[in-house]
C-alpha cells in the first residue's frame, strides 16, 4: 500500500511537470508494464525558446523506495517549443517508481539548426 501511495505521489509530481535549467519540461511521466517488460513513458517539451543539440535526462529507478538502478534518456536535435515522446525500456525487474536526478541540455550553435 505504501509503495502505491509513493508511486501515486511521484506520478502526480511529474504530471504537473518538472523542469531543469529552464530548458526542458517533463509531462505525464509514468512506468508502464507490457508483456513482462517495463518502460518509462511520458512527454518532453523544449521550453527554452532555442533549438537544443543534445538533451540527457538522468533517472533513478526505484523499488520499494530504494534506488536499484539508473537510466539515461538521450535526445538529439530538438527544435524550440518542440515536444517528443519518451519511451525508455527499464532493465530492472519489478520497479515501482522513479525520480529525475537531473536534466542536461546543450543549445545548438547558430550554424546547427534542429530538424523539425
C-alpha positions as CSV (number, residue, x, y, z in Angstrom):
1,X,0.0,0.0,0.0
2,X,2.8,2.4,1.0
3,X,4.6,1.9,-2.4
4,X,1.4,2.6,-4.3
5,X,1.0,5.9,-2.4
6,X,4.6,6.8,-3.2
7,X,4.1,5.9,-6.8
8,X,0.9,8.0,-7.0
9,X,2.8,11.0,-5.5
10,X,5.6,10.6,-8.0
11,X,3.1,10.3,-10.9
12,X,1.3,13.4,-9.6
13,X,4.6,15.4,-9.3
14,X,5.6,14.5,-12.9
15,X,2.1,15.0,-14.4
16,X,2.3,18.7,-13.3
17,X,5.7,18.9,-15.0
18,X,9.3,19.2,-13.9
19,X,11.9,21.4,-15.4
20,X,15.6,21.6,-15.0
21,X,17.7,24.6,-16.1
22,X,14.5,26.0,-17.6
23,X,15.1,24.2,-20.9
24,X,13.0,21.0,-20.6
25,X,9.6,20.3,-19.1
26,X,8.5,16.7,-18.5
27,X,4.8,15.8,-18.6
28,X,2.8,12.6,-17.7
29,X,5.9,10.5,-16.8
30,X,4.9,7.0,-15.7
31,X,6.1,3.4,-15.6
32,X,4.2,1.1,-17.9
33,X,4.4,-2.7,-18.0
34,X,3.6,-4.6,-21.2
35,X,4.4,-8.2,-22.0
36,X,6.5,-8.6,-18.8
37,X,8.7,-5.6,-19.8
38,X,8.7,-2.2,-18.1
39,X,9.0,1.1,-19.9
40,X,9.1,4.7,-18.7
41,X,6.9,6.8,-20.9
42,X,5.9,10.5,-21.0
43,X,6.5,13.7,-22.9
44,X,9.4,16.1,-23.0
45,X,9.0,19.7,-24.2
46,X,11.7,22.1,-25.1
47,X,10.6,25.3,-23.4
48,X,14.0,27.1,-23.7
49,X,13.0,29.1,-26.8
50,X,16.1,27.8,-28.5
51,X,17.0,24.7,-30.6
52,X,18.8,22.2,-28.5
53,X,21.5,20.0,-29.9
54,X,21.6,17.4,-27.0
55,X,19.4,16.6,-24.1
56,X,20.1,14.0,-21.4
57,X,17.5,13.1,-18.7
58,X,19.2,11.2,-15.8
59,X,16.7,8.9,-13.9
60,X,16.9,6.8,-10.8
61,X,14.8,3.6,-10.9
62,X,13.2,2.7,-7.6
63,X,11.9,-0.5,-6.0
64,X,10.3,-0.3,-2.6
65,X,11.6,3.2,-2.2
66,X,15.2,2.3,-2.8
67,X,17.3,3.2,-5.8
68,X,18.0,-0.1,-7.7
69,X,19.2,1.3,-11.0
70,X,19.6,4.2,-13.3
71,X,18.7,5.1,-16.8
72,X,19.5,8.0,-19.2
73,X,17.2,9.2,-21.8
74,X,19.1,10.9,-24.6
75,X,17.6,13.1,-27.3
76,X,19.3,14.9,-30.2
77,X,18.2,17.9,-32.3
78,X,15.1,19.2,-30.5
79,X,13.6,22.4,-32.0
80,X,12.4,25.3,-29.9
81,X,9.0,24.6,-28.5
82,X,9.1,21.0,-29.9
83,X,7.6,18.1,-27.9
84,X,8.7,14.5,-28.1
85,X,7.5,11.2,-26.7
86,X,9.7,9.4,-24.2
87,X,9.6,5.6,-24.3
88,X,12.5,4.2,-22.4
89,X,13.0,0.5,-21.6
90,X,13.7,-0.2,-17.9
91,X,16.1,-3.1,-17.4
92,X,15.2,-3.7,-13.7
93,X,12.7,-6.4,-12.7
94,X,9.6,-5.0,-10.9
95,X,10.4,-1.3,-10.5
96,X,7.7,0.6,-8.7
97,X,8.9,4.2,-9.1
98,X,11.5,6.6,-10.5
99,X,12.8,10.1,-10.0
100,X,14.6,12.5,-12.2
101,X,18.2,13.0,-10.9
102,X,18.9,15.8,-13.4
103,X,18.4,17.1,-16.9
104,X,21.3,18.4,-19.0
105,X,20.9,20.3,-22.3
106,X,23.1,21.9,-24.8
107,X,21.9,24.7,-27.0
108,X,22.6,24.4,-30.7
109,X,25.1,26.8,-32.2
110,X,23.8,29.3,-34.9
111,X,25.1,27.0,-37.7
112,X,23.3,23.9,-36.2
113,X,19.6,24.0,-36.6
114,X,17.4,21.3,-35.2
115,X,15.4,19.3,-37.7
116,X,11.6,19.9,-37.3
